[in-house]
Amino acid sequence: MNRFWPVREAAQADYESLREQVLQGIRPNGLMAARFERFGLAGLITRPFAEPVWLVSLRGATRPRWSPHVDPRLEALADGYLYLLASLAAPSHQHLESQR
């Protein structure tokens, strides 16, 4: 994998894994290699094997003046935790399929 271009998607992780094996002189085998051989890059993009890569950035926010008693930051934080918990509870491929 290239350190200048970090992996950001599951399909890219699959492709980089296959690429690394080929560069080391190892013939890739398995379902991922067979899918790539049959369908090409489109096969990896539509049904990746790797788990999704999550890149998170955090930004501070000030409380809006129009809501002195309610903090929407806490609501957004709670929604974020609920999303993460829901994604952990669902099988990874089923969760990704439901978003497409």
Protein Blocks (a to p, Z undefined) as FASTA:
>chain_A
ZZklccfbfklmmmmmmmmmmmnopacedjklmmmmmnommlmmmmcfbdcddddddddd
dddfklmmbcfklmmmmmmmmmmmmmmmpcfklmmmmmZZ
